[in-house]
């Protein structure tokens, strides 16, 4: 039943591009009693956390698949950048939920399950950067974790910002794969090791 409730909530988010639904509405959509969601999700925030976990997992799977189609860390970085932007552009409400402040309400911080799922998705980028550093394809010191962390944050900020511009209609009429590849290659040009 938990899975049916999450799927019903995901369908509502996808259709309405919002998560302002009630647990009663999710129950109706899932075809269960209006009290059933409360057995699995005591509060709506718990259901939103489950949606965020599923969203991060879907993003991670997309990033891994993109990385597997590329050869070497340079092409992997571009491929996962394109996949990241495409995920957000195709799933705007889901993207806003997993990266927005709604799960941080009431000073409770991010639910542990969401934080773990977020780290697993981010690990794909961290691994690509690490391979680029280890193989000396990227001009980043192998001795300084802070420098590697800076490159990871820069790459993430770049694709996240582009994704938000596309979602908000502020990036012009460019198609996400074309513009995200161009932008990601610009980052790559900045960190690529020169002969």
C-alpha positions in Angstrom: 0.0 0.0 0.0 2.9 2.4 0.7 4.1 2.0 -2.8 0.6 2.6 -4.2 0.3 5.8 -2.2 3.7 7.1 -3.4 2.7 6.3 -7.0 -0.6 8.1 -6.5 1.2 11.1 -5.1 3.7 11.1 -7.9 0.9 11.0 -10.4 -0.7 14.0 -8.8 2.6 15.9 -8.7 3.2 15.1 -12.4 -0.3 16.1 -13.5 -0.7 19.2 -11.4 3.0 20.2 -11.3 2.4 20.9 -7.6 2.4 19.1 -4.3 -0.4 21.0 -2.7 -2.6 17.9 -2.6 -4.0 16.4 0.6 -3.4 13.0 2.0 -7.1 12.4 1.5 -6.7 13.2 -2.2 -3.8 10.7 -2.5 -5.9 8.0 -0.8 -8.8 8.6 -3.2 -6.3 8.4 -6.1 -4.8 5.2 -4.8 -8.3 3.7 -4.2 -7.9 3.2 -0.4 -9.7 4.6 2.6 -9.0 8.2 3.6 -7.3 7.0 6.8 -5.0 4.5 5.0 -2.2 7.0 4.2 -1.7 7.9 7.9 -0.6 4.3 8.7 2.4 4.8 6.4 2.8 8.6 6.4 1.8 10.2 9.7 2.2 13.6 8.2 2.2 14.9 4.6 5.9 15.8 5.0 6.6 12.1 5.4 4.9 11.3 2.0 6.8 14.2 0.4 10.0 12.8 1.8 9.2 9.4 0.2 8.5 11.2 -3.1 11.9 13.0 -2.8 13.7 9.8 -2.1 12.1 8.3 -5.2 13.0 11.4 -7.2 16.7 11.3 -6.1 16.8 7.6 -7.0 15.3 8.2 -10.4 17.9 11.0 -10.9 20.8 8.7 -9.8 19.7 6.0 -12.2 19.6 8.5 -15.1 23.0 9.8 -14.2 24.6 6.4 -13.9 23.0 5.3 -17.3 24.4 8.5 -18.9 27.9 8.0 -17.4 27.9 4.4 -18.7 27.3 5.6 -22.3 30.4 7.8 -22.2 34.1 7.0 -22.4 36.4 8.7 -20.0 35.7 11.3 -17.3 35.5 14.2 -19.7 32.7 12.7 -21.8 31.1 11.3 -18.6 30.9 14.8 -17.1 29.2 16.1 -20.2 26.8 13.1 -20.3 25.7 13.4 -16.7 25.3 17.2 -17.0 23.0 16.7 -20.0 21.1 13.9 -18.1 20.7 16.1 -15.0 19.3 19.0 -16.9 17.0 16.8 -18.9 15.7 15.2 -15.7 14.8 18.5 -14.3 13.3 19.9 -17.5 11.1 16.8 -17.9 10.0 16.7 -14.3 9.8 20.3 -13.1 7.6 19.8 -10.0 9.5 16.7 -8.9 12.7 18.6 -9.4 11.5 21.6 -7.4 10.4 19.2 -4.6 13.7 17.4 -4.3 15.8 20.6 -4.4 13.4 23.0 -2.7 12.9 24.0 0.9 9.6 22.3 1.5 11.2 19.3 3.3 13.0 21.6 5.7 9.9 23.1 7.3 9.7 23.6 11.0 13.4 23.6 11.6 13.4 19.8 11.4 16.1 19.6 8.8 16.1 17.3 5.8 14.8 13.8 6.6 17.6 11.3 6.9 16.3 9.1 4.1 16.2 12.1 1.7 19.7 13.2 2.7 21.0 9.7 2.0 19.3 9.5 -1.4 20.6 13.0 -2.3 24.1 11.9 -1.4 23.8 8.8 -3.6 22.8 10.9 -6.6 25.6 13.4 -5.9 28.1 10.5 -5.6 27.8 10.0 -9.4 29.2 13.4 -10.0 31.8 13.0 -7.2 33.0 9.8 -8.8 33.3 11.3 -12.3 35.3 14.2 -10.9 37.5 11.8 -8.8 38.3 9.7 -11.9 39.1 12.8 -13.9 41.5 13.9 -11.1 43.1 10.5 -10.7 43.7 10.1 -14.4 45.0 13.6 -14.6 42.4 14.6 -17.2 41.3 17.5 -14.9 43.6 20.2 -13.7 42.6 19.7 -10.0 45.1 18.8 -7.3 44.9 15.2 -6.1 46.2 16.4 -2.7 43.4 18.8 -1.8 40.0 17.5 -1.0 38.7 21.1 -0.7 39.7 21.7 -4.4 37.9 18.6 -5.6 34.9 19.6 -3.5 35.0 23.1 -5.1 34.9 21.5 -8.6 32.0 19.2 -7.6 30.1 22.2 -6.3 30.9 24.3 -9.4 29.6 21.5 -11.7 26.5 21.0 -9.7 25.8 24.7 -9.4 26.2 25.1 -13.1 23.7 22.4 -14.1 21.3 23.2 -11.3 21.2 26.9 -12.3 20.7 26.0 -15.9 17.9 23.6 -15.0 16.1 26.2 -13.0 16.5 28.7 -15.9 14.9 26.2 -18.3 12.1 25.3 -15.9 11.3 28.9 -15.3 11.4 29.7 -19.1 14.3 32.1 -18.7 16.9 30.3 -20.8 15.2 31.1 -24.1 13.9 28.6 -26.7 17.0 26.4 -26.6 16.4 22.7 -26.3 17.7 21.3 -23.0 20.1 18.7 -24.4 21.8 21.2 -26.8 22.2 24.0 -24.3 23.1 21.7 -21.4 25.8 20.1 -23.5 27.2 23.5 -24.4 27.2 24.7 -20.9 28.7 21.5 -19.4 31.5 21.6 -22.1 32.3 25.2 -21.0 32.9 23.9 -17.5 34.9 21.0 -18.9 37.1 23.5 -20.8 37.8 25.3 -17.5 38.9 22.2 -15.6 40.5 20.2 -18.4 44.2 19.7 -17.9 46.3 21.4 -20.6 49.3 19.6 -22.3 
